[in-house]
Amino acid sequence: MAGERRNKGMRLSKLYSFKCLKPFSKEDHHPQIGSKGYSRVVFCNDPDNPEALQLNYRGNYVSTTKYTAANFIPKSLFEQFRRVANIYFLVVAFVSFSPLAPYTAPSVLAPLLFVIGATMVKEGVEDLRRRRQDIEANNRRVLVFGKNGEFVETKWKNLRVGDVVKVHKDEYFPADLLLLSSSYEDGVCYVETMNLDGETNLKLKHALEITSVEEESIKNFRGVIKCEDPNEHLYSFVGTLHYQGQQYPLSPQQMLLRDSKLRNTDYIHGVVVFTGHDTKVMQNATDPPSKRSKIERKMDKIVYVLFSILIVIAFTGSVFFGIITRRDITDDGKLRRWYLRPDRTTVFYDPKRPSIFINQDQEMYHEETDRPARARTSNLNEELGQVDTILSDKTGTLTCNSMEFVKCSIAGTAYGRGMTEVEVALRKKKGMMTPQEEADDEIKANSTKSVKGFNFWDERIVNGEWINQPNAELIQKFFRVLAICHTAIPDVDSDTGEISYEAESPDEAAFVIASRELGFEFFARSQTNISLHEIDHMTGEKVDRVYELLHVLEFSSSRKRMSVIVRNPENRILLLSKGADSVMFERLAKHGRQFERETKEHIKRYAEAGLRTLVITYREVEEEEYRIWEEEFLNAKTLVTEDRDALIDAAADKIEKDLILLGSTAVEDKLQKGVPDCIEKLSQAGVKIWVLTGDKTETAINIGYACSLLREGMKKILITLDSPEIETLEKQGDKDAVAKASFQSIKKQLREGMSQTAAATTNDSANENEQMFGLVIDGKSLTFALDKKLEKEFLELASRCSSVICCRSSPKQKALVTRLVKSGTGRTTLAIGDGANDVGMLQEADIGVGISGAEGMQAVMASDFAIAQFRFLERLLLVHGHWCYRRIAMMICYFFYKNLAFGFTLFWYEAYASFSGKPAYNDWYMSCYNVFFTSLPVIALGVFDQDVSARLCLKYPLLYQEGVQNVLFSWERILGWMLNGIISSMIIFFLTINTRASQAFRKDGQVVDYSVLGVTMYSSVVWTVNCQMAISINYFTWIQHCFLWGSIGVWYLFLVIYGSLPPTFSTTAYQVFVETSAPSPICWLTLVLVTFSALLPYFAYRAFQIKFRPMYHDIIVEQRRTERFENGTTRATSAVSGELPMQVEFTLHHLKANLSRRDSWN
Amino acid sequence: MMEVEGSNTSMNRAPPQSSFLRSSRSKALYQFKQQKLPACKPVLTPTSVITVFMLMGFVFIPIGFVTLRASRDAIEIVDRYDVECVPEEYRTNKLSYITDSTISKNCTRYLKVQKHMKAPVFIYYQLDNYYQNHRRYVKSRSDQQLLHGREYSHTSACEPEESSNGLPIVPCGLIAWSMFNDTFTFARESTKLKVSRNNIAWKSDREHKFGKDVYPFNFQNGSLIGGAKLDPKVPLSDQEDFIVWMRAAALLSFRKLYGRIEEDLEPGNVVVVNLMNNYNTYSFSGQKKLILSTSSWLGGRNDFLGITYIVVGASSIIISIIFMLLHLKNPRPYGDNSWNKKSLSS
């Protein structure tokens, strides 16, 4: 098998001067091993060792389910009864079993059981799905070195600590492994850690030299690893390998983590170190929580209030009853009055909330991937309207996770005509872009063949045109540097001959691709050579050129540059170098600064456009100089002293000088479509946006600029631990000292930041242009900033800054930051991400939104909402969120209103019935109140109401603040509605009983009795609450009309039907409408009077409020009206400006659907 | 517009078009799903507010006057007799009077007619402070037994008047037991007035709630006699007094129809009422009244409805005037949202 063959001669480690060539000193072992927290002992290839058995580490079985078969019932019941309403119902149900209750037990118990049962089933199904995933993962196969001296296949779950496994290309690692050897001779391998940190670029892992041996010897490998206990830090590992009497220190370089994938390497051998839940990725996982929206939690409080009101009423009733009947037959006045039943319908319609509209919204539908938005947790819709802080992942969420070479500046000339997303957004904002231009752009973009990573278009360069440029020679050199100075590996497709590249970073891939597209095709790399197909600029012919690779001085975050030293076919030694402008310009030779000014200018412009720039330089090295340098460099490399790294750095420094400037590149970390616009809109809506990314600081800042999170003129506060003192401390290896120093440093930096912001706010308070701040913090600092002692300060500083970017953060940190924001500010947080590394964050946030476009479904599985692209967030929040919030807030307020209006009429009646517990209405009227006569309008409100149209929601993003500040569901508003309910009930009751005191109510002299009074009063209640709904909703479609007037109709229909049933069944309702009430004019007159009077207070309040203290949406509604009046004459313009007339839009849609269907058949 | 762009790209690529588009050909469904149904969105503009209030006022006030007029058309004579009908010597201890069966309960009342009362003049008795709506009282009846008689034996609801002497009571229950038993006869000068006591109960009650062959049995035979006795030879469906009584009142002060005087009463006429003051309201300090009343198209006399209509109408006019004044004095630019941003952010 090809895979089994070791790649002889490919010692990739030679490419990496810094990462791999570190010789291991025997003294350099970790002193903590064996102490607390570092007690793990792994017997390699010997899991049956009695000592190993004694340790009894956990197996590799993984379970991520919330419940087990045994605890499902109690645990999910417990979850259910976290809702106070459910407890309330339970209490009511218990009481209703006693003979004193006016209601029968089934009528209370049935809905409760139904709701609880339905929710439990839903939970169960979800958990089952998780279980299936677990089973799938647990039963995956892996090759394990068995007793018989062969590799045998076994299931993942059967792996034990100490097993030696063999993993093939593109397979996932079954556990955290220590890399022993790989198909490469020097034991390197590439892994993709997409699921851990969301990055798609490959990471290089490197085995210890001592273990990097042939498969045969691996079989006899017996060693003992002593290492740290399981923890969640992805980027750290401390351990020692005891092998053949020697100790070898281990680092994260040798660790292969579960859930990452082997790439580009045929196979590896590894020892299982952490299994199952001990693995780093599982340690990072958090339990899937049950989320409840703020409104739901507030509902709990309201239910408490209702409960207390109820108890007070019942108590008063009992006391009065006691007093009144003291002399009569003694009757124990017990709680038997349940006027205030929190609405059953709230519970009934709970699961059916209008998620469907989110799922069906055409404008959140991503056609390219055929992915509509999905609301996966139905009870969080209203929470979407209250989001205060968005915590966003970067890769795959804001960006497409692809780097594109878009521009370059060569020899002082800027090339590249493409427009970046940011530039488009900027120009749109300034109104500079005419539709014509936009169309042109579109055409250009489409005309070039689309190559991933390449978006460069300039007629002066492409298709070999560059040879006609005046600086053709420099252009050639420029692209040669791009084609040679990298660590990518070409991968030639044997069938098509197409070449793809595996690069350590996507920028690098973009460079190689760019140079390939422009005629410098890098096609082969061997240990010593790099081969290119090139176009000769003199003849224009294609030639193969082979460069001998002498040294690679790789990129590191401190060096910020990368160089290669090659010998070209002309036998000259060249140093090709690329790096950040901050370090490169100072290294230029005097004669190499020819284009410095122009290039700097271009770099500035590129940076403003959110592009990542690198400066490209080269120099020729004299043979002699090279020889001297090489000697020195190799010396430094083989050193084993502490300052080895510094010496190598210094050595490298020596040759990386006197460079000649060629130009600069600009690579776009491609933002997803519409991201800057969306972020702009969201920040207009007052939503704070934090970016939490696993990326490097520079990258993150760049993206910050690109998506207008950071802007020019914004003051950047950078919190980092990359200071020299701490680095030196780190080198000394004293962990405690490092921690202490870091802590102090962070504390100091936080304080400084605070004083800066404080100064700005005090000084500029009068100033219009308030100084804006952006906070950037890296992962290491975050560890300390999230410390209990500092988190308050951190949060405060962060909340003073208008944008926050956290770089290099682990999944756990993301979750912790989310938790901090959530609990620290008490505001609603929304987390959005696409990868497995965002799962913790998504689960921790109040709302988790998964991007379903990218690969991997873990994020979507853990999310509450799934959308295809970041830009849909705008519509999800500003339109659907706003609507849902409004609807739910209104709906709940209205629920209380209608139940109080109804319940209190009963109470007042009680006062007239000596508190004996006789309800004013027939039992059936009461049972049907919430189910038939008043529920449908509530649904109409809860599902369809919209205060302003979607267009206006987006046009006035500030409207969103109504939800964030919770103005529609504040206590004043709730209590106001409750008061309104009580006032209505008083008006209904007292007007009704006084108009029907005791006189005849018909021409034939009949008087009002119990049944007639009940029907009249009840009719008034039904009319009042339904009409109240009619005057409080803002949006009447035929559905609303149908539901509203239908409900009233249903009440009368009910009366007629129920009244015609035999009297033994219908009791007091028998013929009461047809024979008794309907022919009496006074009944109808009373009804009209009572309904209008009961609505009068609210209507008057609302009229005055809209006029004199309007809410934001009231004003927008008014504006819409005025606009419409103005547009009345110029109808055509209004169509262009946004909302097409319904008819046109529908027709258009229909047409498009037809068209595409036809296309798909062809 | 956004949508248009999005779909343009799809035309070239022709992805599997959204399944929901295909299934929802009908326009209404599409609009419904996109929440774009044609809708009327009422806005409370100052003009509409003032109009609504004014309109309400101008409709309600006339209705009020018409109603008031109708109420005034009904003539009513009210006579409380529970105190007057107790002889002077028992006034301090009315209970001993009413419970002593040896004392004659006869009593004569003279009612002077002030205005012309057109026949039929309805005769009511009114009981005050009488909790006919008390839960235990209301519950204490058996609708099944009233309809089916003794065959129906599940009468536990009737406690404590379910059975006496080991035999079931028909009709059982507290309501029946406590039936009103004062009787009235009416005369003008010396001629007896023609009083009709038929058709005083609801037709549906007579025909469907009380059995045609259910006869009173073992009724008022217990140690404690409550109210009226029923003729055991007359079926319940013909005992209209009883049927009227069984229809429980809603409030603690109620009237029940006793009969109709089928002659006009002229102003100055004196109606002589001979009554038997049997019913014991003294033990719970209830009051008894006799009422003669005509009815207008609206029924009996009660000014409350008309007055309330006028009051509500008037107050809505007042509100609209206040609103108008405030509007003129403090006009907020219509649709202006500049100042409100502050209020929102504060």
Chai-1 contact restraints between the chains, C-beta under 6 A:
chainA,res_idxA,chainB,res_idxB,connection_type,confidence,min_distance_angstrom,max_distance_angstrom,comment,restraint_id
A,F357,B,Q35,contact,1.0,0.0,6.0,A-B,restraint_1
A,Q360,B,K33,contact,1.0,0.0,6.0,A-B,restraint_2
A,Q362,B,Q34,contact,1.0,0.0,6.0,A-B,restraint_3
A,E363,B,E3,contact,1.0,0.0,6.0,A-B,restraint_4
A,E367,B,S10,contact,1.0,0.0,6.0,A-B,restraint_5
A,E367,B,P15,contact,1.0,0.0,6.0,A-B,restraint_6
A,D370,B,P15,contact,1.0,0.0,6.0,A-B,restraint_7
A,D370,B,P16,contact,1.0,0.0,6.0,A-B,restraint_8
A,Y912,B,L251,contact,1.0,0.0,6.0,A-B,restraint_9
A,A913,B,N133,contact,1.0,0.0,6.0,A-B,restraint_10
A,S914,B,Y131,contact,1.0,0.0,6.0,A-B,restraint_11
A,S914,B,H134,contact,1.0,0.0,6.0,A-B,restraint_12
A,S916,B,H134,contact,1.0,0.0,6.0,A-B,restraint_13
A,S916,B,R135,contact,1.0,0.0,6.0,A-B,restraint_14
A,G917,B,R135,contact,1.0,0.0,6.0,A-B,restraint_15
A,K918,B,N133,contact,1.0,0.0,6.0,A-B,restraint_16
A,K918,B,R135,contact,1.0,0.0,6.0,A-B,restraint_17
A,K918,B,V138,contact,1.0,0.0,6.0,A-B,restraint_18
A,Q961,B,L344,contact,1.0,0.0,6.0,A-B,restraint_19
A,N994,B,F304,contact,1.0,0.0,6.0,A-B,restraint_20
A,T995,B,F304,contact,1.0,0.0,6.0,A-B,restraint_21
A,T995,B,L305,contact,1.0,0.0,6.0,A-B,restraint_22
A,A997,B,N302,contact,1.0,0.0,6.0,A-B,restraint_23
A,S998,B,S253,contact,1.0,0.0,6.0,A-B,restraint_24
A,S998,B,F254,contact,1.0,0.0,6.0,A-B,restraint_25
A,S998,B,R255,contact,1.0,0.0,6.0,A-B,restraint_26
A,Q999,B,G300,contact,1.0,0.0,6.0,A-B,restraint_27
A,Q999,B,R301,contact,1.0,0.0,6.0,A-B,restraint_28
A,Q999,B,N302,contact,1.0,0.0,6.0,A-B,restraint_29
A,A1000,B,S295,contact,1.0,0.0,6.0,A-B,restraint_30
A,A1000,B,G299,contact,1.0,0.0,6.0,A-B,restraint_31
A,A1000,B,G300,contact,1.0,0.0,6.0,A-B,restraint_32
A,F1001,B,G299,contact,1.0,0.0,6.0,A-B,restraint_33
A,R1002,B,G299,contact,1.0,0.0,6.0,A-B,restraint_34
A,K1003,B,S295,contact,1.0,0.0,6.0,A-B,restraint_35
A,K1003,B,W297,contact,1.0,0.0,6.0,A-B,restraint_36
A,G1005,B,F122,contact,1.0,0.0,6.0,A-B,restraint_37
A,G1005,B,S295,contact,1.0,0.0,6.0,A-B,restraint_38
A,V1007,B,R255,contact,1.0,0.0,6.0,A-B,restraint_39
A,D1009,B,R247,contact,1.0,0.0,6.0,A-B,restraint_40
A,D1009,B,A249,contact,1.0,0.0,6.0,A-B,restraint_41
A,Y1010,B,A248,contact,1.0,0.0,6.0,A-B,restraint_42
A,Y1010,B,A250,contact,1.0,0.0,6.0,A-B,restraint_43
A,L1013,B,A250,contact,1.0,0.0,6.0,A-B,restraint_44
A,N1034,B,K41,contact,1.0,0.0,6.0,A-B,restraint_45
A,Y1035,B,A39,contact,1.0,0.0,6.0,A-B,restraint_46
A,Y1035,B,K41,contact,1.0,0.0,6.0,A-B,restraint_47
A,F1036,B,A39,contact,1.0,0.0,6.0,A-B,restraint_48
A,F1036,B,C40,contact,1.0,0.0,6.0,A-B,restraint_49
A,T1037,B,L37,contact,1.0,0.0,6.0,A-B,restraint_50
A,T1037,B,A39,contact,1.0,0.0,6.0,A-B,restraint_51
A,P1063,B,H208,contact,1.0,0.0,6.0,A-B,restraint_52
A,P1063,B,K209,contact,1.0,0.0,6.0,A-B,restraint_53
A,T1064,B,D143,contact,1.0,0.0,6.0,A-B,restraint_54
A,T1064,B,Q144,contact,1.0,0.0,6.0,A-B,restraint_55
A,Q1071,B,S204,contact,1.0,0.0,6.0,A-B,restraint_56
A,E1075,B,S204,contact,1.0,0.0,6.0,A-B,restraint_57
A,I1082,B,L298,contact,1.0,0.0,6.0,A-B,restraint_58
A,I1082,B,G299,contact,1.0,0.0,6.0,A-B,restraint_59
A,L1089,B,Y309,contact,1.0,0.0,6.0,A-B,restraint_60
A,S1093,B,V312,contact,1.0,0.0,6.0,A-B,restraint_61
A,A1100,B,I319,contact,1.0,0.0,6.0,A-B,restraint_62
A,A1103,B,L44,contact,1.0,0.0,6.0,A-B,restraint_63
A,A1103,B,V49,contact,1.0,0.0,6.0,A-B,restraint_64
A,I1106,B,L44,contact,1.0,0.0,6.0,A-B,restraint_65
A,Y1112,B,N340,contact,1.0,0.0,6.0,A-B,restraint_66
A,Y1112,B,L344,contact,1.0,0.0,6.0,A-B,restraint_67
A,I1115,B,N337,contact,1.0,0.0,6.0,A-B,restraint_68
A,I1115,B,N340,contact,1.0,0.0,6.0,A-B,restraint_69
A,V1117,B,V43,contact,1.0,0.0,6.0,A-B,restraint_70
A,E1118,B,Y334,contact,1.0,0.0,6.0,A-B,restraint_71
A,E1118,B,G335,contact,1.0,0.0,6.0,A-B,restraint_72
A,Q1119,B,G335,contact,1.0,0.0,6.0,A-B,restraint_73
A,R1121,B,V43,contact,1.0,0.0,6.0,A-B,restraint_74
A,T1122,B,G335,contact,1.0,0.0,6.0,A-B,restraint_75
A,F1146,B,K27,contact,1.0,0.0,6.0,A-B,restraint_76
A,K1152,B,S7,contact,1.0,0.0,6.0,A-B,restraint_77
A,A1153,B,Q17,contact,1.0,0.0,6.0,A-B,restraint_78
A,A1153,B,L21,contact,1.0,0.0,6.0,A-B,restraint_79
A,L1155,B,M11,contact,1.0,0.0,6.0,A-B,restraint_80
A,S1156,B,S10,contact,1.0,0.0,6.0,A-B,restraint_81
A,S1156,B,M11,contact,1.0,0.0,6.0,A-B,restraint_82
A,S1156,B,A14,contact,1.0,0.0,6.0,A-B,restraint_83
A,S1156,B,Q17,contact,1.0,0.0,6.0,A-B,restraint_84
A,R1157,B,Q17,contact,1.0,0.0,6.0,A-B,restraint_85
A,D1159,B,A14,contact,1.0,0.0,6.0,A-B,restraint_86
A,S1160,B,A14,contact,1.0,0.0,6.0,A-B,restraint_87
